[in-house]
Amino acid sequence: MRRYEMVKKHSDFDEIINNGHYKKNNGYIIYNKVNDLTHTRWGIAVGKKIGDAHIRNKVKRQVREVVTANKKLFKNNRDYIIIVKKSVLEMDFDKMNNLLVELLK
């Protein structure tokens, strides 16, 4: 995932979460909203309830890898916010991947 493909600003996160559509399952909540850009952007949120900083960073790295591997499933010209739930800690990488792909279909 390249830097221009990331949602970084807190105001952008709030706009997408408050005005976007969402889907959820055991591991994730995904909000999406149409953007005015020519590309898709992603934001990943992992709360402090998940664990210490090194655990949250590990989960974010894994989610970024899943997103990069499945970019073709995301629609163009949209912003996505992926919120990770605590149950993801008990899953292996393949299960994380399958849950995210299931949500995108």
Residue pairs with C-beta under 8 A, 6 or more apart in sequence:
1 42
1 64
1 67
1 68
4 39
4 41
5 39
5 40
5 41
5 42
6 41
6 42
6 43
7 13
7 16
7 41
7 42
7 43
7 79
7 80
7 81
8 43
12 43
12 79
13 43
13 45
13 81
15 33
16 31
16 32
16 33
16 43
16 79
16 80
16 81
17 31
17 81
19 33
20 31
20 32
20 33
20 79
20 81
21 31
21 32
21 33
22 29
22 30
22 31
22 32
23 29
23 30
23 103
24 30
24 103
25 99
25 102
25 103
26 85
26 87
26 99
27 84
27 85
27 87
27 88
27 91
27 95
27 96
27 99
27 100
28 82
28 83
28 84
28 85
28 88
28 99
28 100
28 103
29 82
29 83
29 85
30 80
30 81
30 82
30 83
30 100
30 103
30 104
31 80
31 81
31 83
32 75
32 78
32 79
32 80
32 81
33 78
33 79
34 77
34 78
34 79
35 41
35 77
35 78
35 79
36 77
37 77
38 77
39 76
39 77
40 71
40 74
40 75
40 76
40 77
40 78
40 79
40 80
41 78
41 79
41 80
42 67
42 74
42 79
42 80
42 81
42 82
43 79
43 80
43 81
43 82
44 60
44 63
44 64
44 67
44 81
44 82
44 84
45 81
45 82
45 83
45 84
46 56
46 59
46 60
46 63
46 83
46 84
47 83
47 84
48 56
49 86
50 56
50 59
50 84
50 86
50 88
50 89
51 89
55 89
59 84
59 88
59 89
60 84
62 93
62 96
63 82
63 84
63 96
63 100
65 93
66 93
66 96
66 97
66 100
67 74
67 82
67 100
69 97
70 97
70 100
70 101
70 104
73 101
73 104
73 105
74 80
74 104
82 100
88 96
91 99
